[in-house]
Structures are given as structure tokens and as C-alpha cells.
């Protein structure tokens, strides 16, 4: 936060430990220069944020910023998970993680580049995290996501990855086309919403696991025109549902809430 060179100081640091190995369920982390804090009232007043109150409306908030902004029961389990996930990352070694990620990325690039009807987004950016976005010609991205899940147990995500504006650039969507898509979406027709399939790999995965995922993508690319006949498109949710799996999915979800 405060390096020797004053011009290099940081206003704040924030990161999301729930994306770390072992981190799901943890809370976000925000570290900032206390000189930037000007609030007289905490963002979420609650238990433990005041030093004194009385029946006549007087109240004094605690001076310590962290205590003042941490009303209610602290997230003990979340903090413990944050500490453990960071410790695990340090024990794995950042350079080891980067090296292994590069090895797996090489496998993915080699495999996916050989699939004729698959278009990998930003293929020239080979020095990247283990995140790959792609689409298949004439195939809805959520259909591919569903097929990968149902046929091979491979979970991916379909959509624009919270990057709709950048997606215009990636998919060459001009202003006129964008306005047309927007009108369709406002009318409730979500099938026009552009997007892609996002796949993530992790340094802890084996070569065989990554190769299995790539083979699954290859099989879907070759057969989605046939396999799609078993699915219905849900216009309101922009999703594909197996014709024989609707009742089964409802039954599975119902069992989640049984003790």
C-alpha cells in the first residue's frame, strides 16, 4: 500500500477469494487507505458499530473503521476459508501454478484448434489464464453448454461472461445489429442474445482430464445437429431442456430441500 516511492502508492486492493482453490463460500476482501474514508455513518449500521446510544437520539459510532463497517455477526467461517485458500496458494507456489497452467493451455490450444467448426475467441492471446471462450457455427451457445453437461458431465457457461460491451468487439456486432438485438430482448425474445461458451481449466487438473474435456467438445461439435433433436428451447430462460428430463430435474431439485 505504501511503497518507498510515494508515487507508487495504492488507493485500494480488492480481490475475490471465492475464485481461489478452496475458496468458494468465502467473502470478498477490500483493503484501502484509511485516509480515503470519509463516512460518518457506516455503510450498513448494525450491532457492534456504535460505542454509545441513548433514548434521545444520540449515538456515537466506533472510531476504528474496520469495526465500524463490520456490523452484526462477523463472517468467521468466511475469513477462515480466505486464510486457508491463500495459504494453500502460497504453498503451491505462484510460479508452479503459472508453469502448470501454461502446460495445460498448450494442450487446449492444440486440441481446440483442430476442430473445424469451432471458433476460439482471441486465439492470438496464448499467454492467458486457463479460460477459453469459443462458439460453434450455427449452434446456440446454451445448447452446447447443455450437451457438454448431459453427455459428458463437463460444466461450462454460456453467455457473454458479464462482458457484453467487449462481446460486440469479439463478435463483430455493429450498432445497427446491436439495436435489433436489444429490441428483440426487450420483446422477450432471448434467442437473439449473442454469446459464447466459456470453459475454465485449473492447474490441479491432470493432462488426461483436460484431454477428456477437449474430446468432449470435439464430440459435441461433430454431433450437436443430431443431439439437439432431444431438446426443447425455453424462450423465457434462453435455455435448452431435455424432452425427457423435465420431471426428473424437478424431482432432483425437490430432494435438495429434504432433511
C-alpha positions, 0 to 999 in steps of 0.5 A: 500500500505504501511503497518507498516511492510515494508515487507508487502508492495504492488507493485500494486492493480488492480481490475475490477469494471465492475464485481461489482453490478452496475458496468458494463460500468465502467473502470478498476482501477490500483493503484501502487507505484509511485516509480515503474514508470519509463516512460518518455513518457506516455503510450498513449500521448494525450491532457492534458499530456504535460505542454509545446510544441513548433514548434521545437520539444520540449515538456515537459510532466506533472510531476504528473503521474496520469495526465500524463497517463490520456490523452484526455477526462477523463472517468467521467461517468466511475469513477462515476459508480466505486464510486457508485458500491463500495459504494453500496458494502460497504453498503451491507456489505462484510460479508452479501454478503459472508453469502448470497452467501454461502446460495445460493451455498448450494442450487446449490450444492444440486440441481446440484448434483442430476442430473445424467448426469451432471458433476460439475467441482471441486465439492470438492471446496464448499467454492467458489464464486457463479460460477459453471462450469459443462458439460453434457455427450455427449452434446456440451457445446454451445448447452446447453448454447443455450437451457438454453437461448431459453427455459428458458431465463437463460444466461450462457457461454460456453467455457473454461472461458479464462482458457484453460491451467487449462481446460486440468487439469479439463478435463483430456486432455493429450498432445497427445489429446491436439495436435489433438485438436489444429490441428483440430482448426487450420483446422477450425474445432471448434467442437473439442474445449473442454469446459464447461458451466459456470453459475454465481449466485449473492447474490441479487438473491432470493432462488426461482430464483436460484431454477428456474435456477437449474430446468432449467438445470435439464430440459435441461439435461433430454431433450437436445437429443430431443431439439437439433433436432431444431438446426443447428451447425455453424462450423465457430462460434462453435455455435448452431442456431435455424432452425427457428430463423435465420431471426428473430435474424437478424431482432432483431439485425437490430432494435438495430441500429434504432433511 
